[in-house]
Every structure is written in C-alpha cells, then in structure tokens.
Amino acid sequence: MMKSSFGRRYVETDTTAIAPPPEQPAKPAEDQFQVPVMDETRRQIRDVLFTRIEPTAAIRLSADGLRAEISRLASEICNEQRIQLNAREEERLVQELLDDMVGLGPLEPLLADEAITDIMVNGPNNVWVERRGKLELVPVRFRDNQHVANIAQRIAASVGRRVDEASPICDARLADGSRVNILLPPLALCGPTLSIRKFSRRAITFDMMARQGNLSEAMARFLEIAAKARLNILVSGGTGSGKTTLMNAMSRAIDHGERIVTIEDAAELRLQQPHVVPMETRPANLEGNGEINQRDLLKNALRMRPDRIIVGETRGAEAFDMLQAMNTGHDGSMSTVHANTPRDALSRVENMVLMASVGLPSRAIKTQIVSAVDLIVQIERMRDGIRRIVSIMEVIGLESEVITTQELFAFRYEGETREGMLRGSFVCTGYRPQFLDKVAQFGLERRLLEIMGIEG
C-alpha cells in the first residue's frame, strides 16, 4: 500500500509550552487553513494520481523528488481532464497529496503552527485547537470518517500499536514526542476522535517560566534547589495544566552524573542528562496477553541501579511501588498526579495505594506517604489561559490520622485587568522548611533560606 510506505516527517519540537507565546497579530483563520471549495475536483485528481504512482519507485525518491513527481502528475491529469487550477490551488493540492502520503493529512498545518499546543479532532468536520490557552474551532476538514481512521491507524502503527473496532482505544505518540490519544467508533459517537498534545520547539526553563508569569524568581530558584538536593517531589494539577513541562524544567537541575530511569505510558519526558533510561508501557494484544504496565516497569526499574526514578504520571496501583522506591534509597524521585489541590493529591495517592490491594491499614499508608513525599507542587491553568504554580506545599508529618503540611509559596489572586488577564502575586509564606537537613547535605541550606527571605 502506498500510504504505509513512507515515514512521517515530523516537526522538531521539545516540550509543552507552559504559557501562551507572546501575543502576535492573528492571521485570519481562512488564510492558514482553507476550507475546501473544490472537494470533488480534488478527489477526482487524487484518485487518478494514486493509480499512476508506482509505490516501489516512489519510496526511493527524496522529499523534493516526490514533490516534483506529484506536481508533474497533477498537472498532467489536470490537462487531460481539462481542469483549470491557478498556481496557488495547484500548490495547495500537491501539498495535500504529500501530506496524505507521507504525513498526517489535514493535520500537518496545525502541527507546523508553533502557537498551537493542543489539537482535538472530533470526527471529520469538527477540529479544535488550543492557542494561547484558549480553545478555538478551525476550518480544517477530513474527507470522511475513514480518512480520520486511516490517520489514526498510521499514528498507532508508527509506535507498534494497533487501533480498530476490536481495540478502539489507543495511546500513542508522534516521532517528536507529541502525545496522542485515539478513540474510534463505536465508542466515539461523533466519529474517530484524536487528541494531540503538542510540544513547543523551545525547551522550557525556569527562567522562561518566570518571565512568562508562571512562577516567581524565588519559586524558580527554590525548585532548582529542591531538585538538586534530591527531594521527592509530586507535581499536581489538572489536565493540560503543564505538569510534565514543569517536571522537565525541574529535571534540568539534576546532576549529570546520576542514572535516571523514566517510566511512562506514552514517552513524553525530555530530560537533558546523558544517562537517562526511558521506559514505556505496552498494552495487551488482541488475545489479552502481553501487557506490561507501569507497576511492572517500576518493579524492574528497582533492579536497574537507578539514582532517581521519574514516573510520568501516577494513576493506579503503581503508587505503592513508587512510595516504596522513594523510601528505599531513591531520593530525588518525581511523579505527577491529577488533582485540584495539594490535599487532594495526597488523598489520591492514598486511594491509589489501596488499589494495589496490599492490605495495609490507612494509617500505615499515610505513614508511607509522609516518609516518601517531601514537596507537592500545584500547577493550574487559569481562566486567562496562563499556567501558574499556585502552591508549593511541604509534607511534614502525621498527627492522629491526618497528614500535616505547610505551604511555603502561594499565588494570591488580586483581581483582573480589562483585557481579562488575572492579577496576582507569588508570595513566600515565611515558614521554615522541615527538610533543611537534607538540603544542608548538599551545602545549599543558606542559599535556600536567602531565597525564602528567612534569617538563618
């Protein structure tokens, strides 16, 4: 088959943009993504062209050579069938044909737009994107449901997975690390559904985040020290709040001499250290066999002599093994969890440990959490589209049946501008951290207190 013979040409990207890029004059949507006005003509040319392309010969062509060949054939077909296209229409047709053959069809212009962070396809005629933190409908169309399904199957096949009616749910990734979730009928009633989380070309650093208003300079330096001093950190937040990006930024402070093992459902962490061992789960096959889940990978990671273990997202029974790792010499481990507040994050971890069916009483589980977790960093995508770290909370201890915490940094809401942007300030609460003895082992105690404005 022609379409399966070519490799996807992906946009070189790195990490999710945690904040909207600088405001630029918006181009009219119709200038970027034209609504097809010649669907029947395009289909006619496309069908004839595909019958004239020899797959084995086309595979050997370079990208420029393939474009030239398609352009020649398209002009030839137009002349034969007396179809008149101007230069712009012909160029667009050739690009669409190329995208269909070696790319992701109508999604290619969206993938190339750096301002877009999320792409949501709800059937062939309903495509949304997130741009500058806001959702908007774009005039991008697929030919039909089968066209969307073909694109979905190409994405899944590129990472050795399959998606069809027998297995209609799939998590995959593009070659650049962009995360993709696929849902097919009969589960998706509106037609094949794709959810793509893109990444920015730029590697997000704490300095960039501070300039963008995601956190204060003091919070940035504090989190750098927390990562260097091997504190166990849990990043909490809602969907699309920037948890993975924040964890990528923190990981830049990890010493390059450490061995890091990462565990994810779909690999999207982009660590800069030279000694990183990334691992990815594997779903079951059609017979229901062969599944390798995060818990299996965590157990194996403990035999790999890791200095740190980073779990992309903790959402099940693997929470128990993660706590065990944090409590058995793997300080500096990190993970993310979906929760709306730091207290909710602690409750979620406790509930996930119960899912492991280890038979531990509630107090024993809470004791494990207190011993393992040092910090909870809460990040939130606010209604003005900007992601902000709204709380950095320290886990202190256990009193009776309650885990005690103290907030070290917080975002205080102060109002709203006429343009709809939120006003507020990042404040240090002034409490003295209980983990100072850990920081002192790295010679960073005085620097940490200076950052927090606390007298030594």
N, C-alpha and C positions, 0 to 999 in steps of 0.2 A: 504494500500500500504506500502511495506516495507520501501521505501526511506523516507517517511514522518513520520516514527515512531521514529526517533532518533533526538536528539538535536545536533546542531552544536558545535564542540569543537574548540573554537577559541583561537588564540594566544593572550596572555595578553599584550596589548600594551596601550600606553597612548596618546602621542601627535605626530604630524607630525614632522619628522626630518627636521629642517630648513636648515641644511647644510649636505653635504656628511660626512659619518663617516670616521675615519682615514683610510688612504689607507692601504689595506691588499693585500697580494698576491692573485690574482684572480684565482679561480679554473676553469678549463676548463668547458665550459657550459655542455658538454656531461656527465661530472661526476655528475652534480647536477640534470639535467633534461634529462633523457634518451629519445631519440627518439624511439618510439615503433618499435620493429623489429618482434614482434610476435602477431600482431593485431588480426589475425584470431584465433590463439590459445587462446589468452586471452578472446576474445569474446565467444568462444566456452565454455571455463571453466566457465566464468561469467554467461552465460545463464543457464547452468546446475545447478550451485551452487544456483542461486536465486530460482530455483524450489524446492530446498531441505531445504531452510531455513523457519522455522515457525516464522512469524513476532511476534506473541504474546509471544513466548518463548524467541526470541532474544532480545526483549525490556527489559526483566528482567535481562539480562546479564550485567556484568560490562564491561568496555572497554577491559580489559585484557581477560575476559572470551569470549567476542565476537571475539577478535582476534584469540584466541586459537581454537574456533569453526570453524571459516572461514578457518584457516590454516589446520585443520583436514579434512574438506570437500574438500578443494582444492587438498590436497594430495590424497584423496580417488578418486576424479574424474580423476586426472592425471593417477593413477594406472589403473583405469577401462578402460580409453581410450588410454592407453599406450603412454602418453605424457611425455617426459622426460624434467624436468626442474632442473637446478642446484640450490643450496641453495640461491644464490643471486637473481635469476629470480623468485623463489618461494616467497621469502620475498617481492620483489617488487610487485608481483601480489597480495599478501594478502593486502599490504598497499593500492594498487589502489582500491581494493574491499572495504576496510574500508572507504577510502576517498569518494568513490561513495555513500556509505550507510549513513555515519554519518557526512560527511564533504562536501567540495566543489570540489570534484573530482581532476582533474589535477592542480587546483589552490593551493592545500594545500602546496606543496613545496615552492611556491612563497610567500605564506602568512607567512611561517615559516622563510623565509630569511630576517633577520633584515636589510640587506643592501638595500633592495628594498623598495622604497617609493610609487611607483605607478605601477599598473598592468592594462594593456589595452588589452582586448580580442576583436579582430576584426574578428568574425567568428571562426569556429572550428580549423583552421590551421594557424592562424596569431596572435601570442601573443607577446606583447612587454612589457618591464618593464623599469622603471627609476631607475638607480643605480648610486649613486654618482653624481647625477644631469644630467646624460646622458641617452638617450634612447637607448635600445638595444633589438634586436629580440632574443627570447629564443625558444628552440626546445620543446615547450610544445604543445600537441595536444589533442583535444577532439575527440570523435568518429564521431560525425556529428553535424549538426545544432540543432537537437533535444536534444542532450546531453548538449549543451550550454544553450538552453532554459530551460531545467529542472533545471540546477544550478541557473539560473536567477530567476525562479519561486520560488525556495526554499528560496533564499535570501529575495525576496519580501514578501513571506508568513510569514517569521520569524518576521516581523515588522507589520503584519496585513495589508499588501497591496497586490495587485494583478497586474500581468503584463501578457498580452496575446495580440492576434491580435486586440481585441476590445479596449484595453488600452495598447499600445505598449511602452509607456514612463513611467519610474518609478525612483524615488529617494528613496534609502533605506540605511540601514547601517548594518554592522555586529555587533555581540554582543560586540566586543571590541571597537566599536565606529568608525571603518573604514567606510568611506563614499563610497557609491556605486551608480552609475548611470547606468540604464539599457535601452537599445534601441533594440526593436525587429523588424523583418520584418513585414510589407512591408516598414517601414521607413528606416531600416538598410538594405542596398542592399547587403552587404557582409555577411549577416548572423547575428545572435544575437550578440550584442555588449555590453561589460561590461567595465566600467571604475571604478577602485577601488583605492581610496586614502588611503593608509595605514598610520599607526602611529608608531613612534618609541617606544620601550619599556621604554626609558628614558623620564622623564618629563623635558622638555627643560626649562632652567632657563637663566636669563640674563648673569650670569657668564659663562655658557657654550657657549652662543652665542658670547660673547666677545672673548673667547678663539678660537672659530672657525672662527673668522673674519667676523661675520655677522654685527657687530657694534663695536664701541669703548667702553672702560670702562666708559668714561664720558657720552656717549649717554645712556648706560645702567642705570647708576645712575640717569640721568635726567628723563628717562621714569619711573623709580620707583617712584620718587618724584611726577611726573605728575599724576600717578595713585593714590598715597596716598592722594594728595591734591585735588582729585575729579575733575580733569579737564575732560571735554568732549572730547573724542579722536576718530578720524576717521582714520582707518588703510586702506591705499590704495595700490593696487598692481594688477598685472596680475594674470591669472590662475596659480596655483601651486607656487606662489611666497613666500608662508609662512605666509599669513595674519592671519589665525586662530591660528597658533603656536605662533606668536608674541603676539596676544591678550591673549592667555593662559599665556604667560610669564609675561605680564603686570599685569594680574589679581592676580598674587601671592602677589602683594603689597597691595591689598585691605584688609582693616581691617576685622578681623574675626567676628566682631560684627554686620556687615552690612548684610541686606537681599538683595540678588541678584536674579533677575529674568532674565533668558536667553530665547531667542526666536530664533528658527532655523527651517529651512526646514527639515534638517536631523541632529539630535543632534550629535555634534562632539566636542563641548567645554568641557574641563575637568578642572573645577575650583576646587581649593583645600579648599575653605572655607566651614564651616559647615552648613551655612544657604543659600543654593542655591536651587532655584525652576526652574528646566528646563522645557521648553515647546516646543512642536514640532507641526508643521502644519499637517493638514490632507487633502489629495486630495479628489476630488469629487468621488462618487461611479459611477457605470455604467449608472445610470439614470441621472447623472449630479448634484446630490444633496449631501449635507452634507460637502461641502468643508469648511475648516477653514484655512484661510490664515494668513500671518504674521501680516497684519493690524488688523485682528480680535483679534489676541493674544496680540498685543500691546495695543489695547484699553482695553482689560481685565486686562492686567498687571498693568495699572494705578489704578485699584481698589484693588490691592493686597498689598498695602502699601510697595512698593519696595524702597530700598535706592538707588539702581542702576539698570538700565535696560541695558542688553547687547544683541544686535541683531547680530546673526552670520553673516548675510550678508544682506545689504540693497540693493534691486534691483528693487523696484517698488513703488507703492503709499504709502507704509508704511513709506517712508522717511518723509512725512509730520507729521505723528504721532510721529516719532522718534524725530523730531525737537521740537514738542510740549512738549514731555516728558522732553527733555533737558532744555527747557525754563520754566518748571513749577516745579522746586524743585528737579529734579532727576539728580543732578550733578554727575559727575563721570561715566556717561554712555558711552558705547563704541559700535562701529559697524565697519564692513568692507565694502568696496566698490571696484568694479573692475574699475580701472583707471590707466593710464600710468604715470601721473604726479599729484602733489597736485592740480594744477589749473584745470586739467581735472576732478578730484574728486569733486571739488566744482561745476563745470558745470553739472556733472552727478546728484548730489544731487538736484540741481535746476530743472533739467529736470524730475527727479522722482517725485518731489513735484507737478509739473504740471500735471503728470499722475493722481494725486489724484482728479483732477477736482474740486478744492476748489475755483476757480475763483479769486485767488489772483494775483495782478499785479506783474511783475518781480521784481520791487524794494522791495515790501513787502516780497517776498520770500527770496531775498538776505539779507534783514534785519533780518529775522528769522534765516538764516544760520549763520550770523555774531554773533548774540546773543547766539546761541546754541553751535557752534563748537569752541573749543579752539585750538586744535592741529590736524594737519594732518601728519601722519607718512607714508612715501612712502617706500615700500619694493619691491625689484626687484630680480628676478632670472637671474643672468648674464650668459654670454655665457660660462664661465668656470664651470658652474654648482652650484656656491655658491650663496646663497641668501644674499643680503646685504641691509641694510637700507640706502637708498641713499639720503634721505631728511627728516628733521623734520621741519615742517613749522607752524608758528603761524598765526591764523586768527585774524587780528587787527580790521578792521572796514570797512566802506563803504564810498567811495568817488564818488559822482555822481552815476553812475550805475555800478561801478567796486568795487569788494571786494578786500580790500588791505590785503597783507600778508607780513610776513618777515621770511626768512629762518634762523633757529637757528643752525642747524647742517646739514652737507652735506658730501657726499663721492666724493672725487676728483680723477678722473682716471689719472694714471700716466704712464701707459704702460702695457706691457705684458711680462711674462717670456718665456723662451724657451719651457717650458712644456705646454704653453697655459694658464697659470693662470694669472689673471688680477692683476696688481699692482696699488695701490692707497692708499689714506689716508682719515680718517674721521676727519673733521675739525669743530671746533666751530666758527661760523661767528662773535661772539663777540657782537651781538645785545642784548640789554637788553629786556627781555620778558615783554609784557604788562600785563600778568596775575599774576605779582608778588604779588598783593594784595590778590589774592586767596590763593597763596602758604603761604603767611605770616600768614593767619588764622590758619595754621597747624604748625607754628613755623619752617618752612623749607626754608624760604627766603634766609637766609645767606648761608645755605648748597647748595642751588641751584646756587647761584652766584659763590661760590667757585668752583663748578663742571664746570661751564662755563668759569671760569677764568676772571670773571668780578669783578671789585672792587665795594664794597658796597657803 
